[in-house]
Amino acid sequence: MHRNIDRLFLDGDYPEVHSDLDMWSTVLQSDHRRIYHDWKAVVTFWRNTNDILKTWSAYYHIILDKISEKYGKECCLAIIIEKYRDGSIDQFDPENPELPEWTGEFFIDWEDWNDEN
């Protein structure tokens, strides 16, 4: 799913981003999202790579995981695409590449996300 979002939103493929973010998934399964799935992870990608596309990939990865956790894998791609199209989440602009902005809706504590949404 994440690589599909890379292709749709970023016109690329960033498997190393998803491998890094999901490195604990084999041990913790869906609980891996409690580690390294926050705004700090997005900022860390920028600081460690200085690669704007990888940073955006991390941003979309985390949002997709949070949507998937709340609504299920069956419809999470449709929901993130809808939120992308209606401007609910930042859109990467290759003509004016800037870092994504912090979005409180998706980058609050994981427990708060599940409780409030």
QUIDAQUI-V750226 format. One record per residue. N is the residue number from 1. RES is the residue in three letters. PHI is phi in degrees with one decimal (999 if undefined). D_LAST is the distance of its C-alpha to the last C-alpha in Angstrom with 1 decimal. Layout:
N,RES,PHI,D_LAST ; N,RES,PHI,D_LAST
//
This chain:
1,MET,999,21.7 ; 2,HIS,-63.3,21.7 ; 3,ARG,-70.3,25.3 ; 4,ASN,-64.7,24.7 ; 5,ILE,-64.9,22.3 ; 6,ASP,-54.3,25.0 ; 7,ARG,-68.0,27.5 ; 8,LEU,-71.3,25.6 ; 9,PHE,-93.7,24.3 ; 10,LEU,-120.3,26.9 ; 11,ASP,54.0,29.9 ; 12,GLY,-157.3,30.5 ; 13,ASP,-146.2,29.8 ; 14,TYR,-129.4,28.7 ; 15,PRO,-61.0,28.7 ; 16,GLU,-66.1,29.6 ; 17,VAL,-63.9,26.3 ; 18,HIS,-69.7,24.4 ; 19,SER,-63.1,27.0 ; 20,ASP,-64.6,26.6 ; 21,LEU,-66.5,22.8 ; 22,ASP,-103.4,23.0 ; 23,MET,-59.4,26.2 ; 24,TRP,-96.8,24.9 ; 25,SER,-66.0,23.4 ; 26,THR,-68.4,26.7 ; 27,VAL,-87.7,26.7 ; 28,LEU,-99.9,23.1 ; 29,GLN,53.8,21.8 ; 30,SER,-66.2,18.0 ; 31,ASP,-68.9,18.0 ; 32,HIS,-59.4,19.8 ; 33,ARG,-71.2,16.5 ; 34,ARG,-78.2,16.6 ; 35,ILE,-115.0,19.8 ; 36,TYR,64.5,20.4 ; 37,HIS,-128.2,17.0 ; 38,ASP,-145.1,16.4 ; 39,TRP,-63.2,17.9 ; 40,LYS,-58.6,21.1 ; 41,ALA,-64.2,21.5 ; 42,VAL,-62.9,21.6 ; 43,VAL,-62.6,24.1 ; 44,THR,-62.5,26.1 ; 45,PHE,-60.0,26.5 ; 46,TRP,-63.5,28.0 ; 47,ARG,-65.9,30.2 ; 48,ASN,-80.4,31.5 ; 49,THR,-111.9,32.1 ; 50,ASN,54.6,32.4 ; 51,ASP,-112.6,31.3 ; 52,ILE,-65.7,29.0 ; 53,LEU,-69.8,28.2 ; 54,LYS,-65.9,27.3 ; 55,THR,-65.0,25.1 ; 56,TRP,-65.1,23.2 ; 57,SER,-61.3,23.1 ; 58,ALA,-62.6,21.4 ; 59,TYR,-58.1,18.9 ; 60,TYR,-67.7,18.1 ; 61,HIS,-57.6,18.3 ; 62,ILE,-65.4,15.5 ; 63,ILE,-61.9,13.2 ; 64,LEU,-61.2,14.3 ; 65,ASP,-63.7,13.8 ; 66,LYS,-68.1,10.2 ; 67,ILE,-66.5,9.8 ; 68,SER,-61.9,12.3 ; 69,GLU,-63.0,10.8 ; 70,LYS,-81.3,7.7 ; 71,TYR,-108.7,10.0 ; 72,GLY,100.3,13.4 ; 73,LYS,-65.8,16.4 ; 74,GLU,-61.4,17.8 ; 75,CYS,-122.1,15.8 ; 76,CYS,-65.7,14.3 ; 77,LEU,-63.7,17.4 ; 78,ALA,-61.6,17.3 ; 79,ILE,-68.1,13.8 ; 80,ILE,-67.2,14.8 ; 81,ILE,-64.8,18.1 ; 82,GLU,-61.3,16.8 ; 83,LYS,-67.1,14.7 ; 84,TYR,-65.3,18.0 ; 85,ARG,-67.0,20.1 ; 86,ASP,-87.2,18.4 ; 87,GLY,83.0,18.3 ; 88,SER,-68.4,14.6 ; 89,ILE,-123.7,15.7 ; 90,ASP,-58.6,19.1 ; 91,GLN,-112.8,22.0 ; 92,PHE,-71.3,24.9 ; 93,ASP,-117.1,28.2 ; 94,PRO,-63.3,31.2 ; 95,GLU,-75.1,33.5 ; 96,ASN,-140.4,31.9 ; 97,PRO,-69.4,30.2 ; 98,GLU,-128.9,28.1 ; 99,LEU,-69.9,25.4 ; 100,PRO,-66.1,21.8 ; 101,GLU,-92.9,20.3 ; 102,TRP,-60.4,17.6 ; 103,THR,-119.9,14.3 ; 104,GLY,-56.4,12.1 ; 105,GLU,-59.4,8.8 ; 106,PHE,-106.1,9.9 ; 107,PHE,-116.7,12.4 ; 108,ILE,-95.9,11.1 ; 109,ASP,-58.4,11.9 ; 110,TRP,-57.0,10.7 ; 111,GLU,-63.4,10.2 ; 112,ASP,-63.8,8.1 ; 113,TRP,-60.1,5.8 ; 114,ASN,-67.9,5.8 ; 115,ASP,-77.9,6.0 ; 116,GLU,-93.1,3.8 ; 117,ASN,-113.7,0.0
//
